[in-house]
Amino acid sequence: MKSIQKTILLSLLLLITSPIVFALDREKEIQNLAKMNLKELTARSQALAAKKYAGENWEKYKLPKFVYINDSVLVAYKIAVKEHQLLAHFTCYCFCEEMGHKNLSYCFLKQGKLGKFDDHAANCNVCDAQAMHAFLLNELSVPIERIKIEMKKIYVGH
């Protein structure tokens, strides 16, 4: 009887503590992502994109030549193609609204829509890093409003 009670008690303890441990792990990962430099963000985003979009036929998107200048730009444009609706939720912190960009997706896609590409993000590490942050945080199931808060902390400092 005591072993059954211990098993039940341990099971309840696991049920109660598992979400707490998961939440703490997720918070730690969110903080780690905020500290990553562009090279680290690129490596992490490339790995996730390769896994999430395994077998994707990237040729069908007709990515322009300027997308292939380096790995960071390439993975950011791939994210933009597959996650343009996600990127549309975020302000771009490189101040490209002066060019008519309404959100982060505009930095990669003309008018923020699939079909034609904007070359701005090919020359802007801020846009590329933001796309990767959005992608990685979204994959951690961080809500959009929280991602906005984290982006502001990273790119504005408060």
Buried (B, 14 or more C-beta within 10 A) or exposed (E): EEEEEEEEEEEEEEEEEEEEEEEEEBEEBBEEBEEBEBEEBBBBBBEBBEEEBEEBEBEEBEBEEBBEEBBBBBBBBBBBBBBBEBBBBBBBBBEBEEEEBEBBBBBBBBEBEBEEBBBBBBEBBBBBBBBBBBBBBBBBEBEEEEBBEBBBEBBEEE
